[in-house]
């Protein structure tokens, strides 16, 4: 009986360790994704600023003519 309990405890510890490892992997990937999201947002912001400045230039050019 004691042997079975010890085996079950070992299996339980193994499973818990593997779950912890997977949680660590997930959190690492989430942090990578958040960094990528920030980069994408900054690129989108730059693009929007460029488009806005182009629109302003075209409006002022049409008003001058």
TAGIRA-V79526 format. One record per helix or strand of 2 or more residues. SS is the DSSP state (a for helix, b for strand). FROM is the first residue (numbers start at 1). TO is the last residue. Records with the same first field share a line. If there is no record, write none. Layout:
BEGIN
SS=FROM-TO, FROM-TO
END
This chain:
BEGIN
a=2-64
END
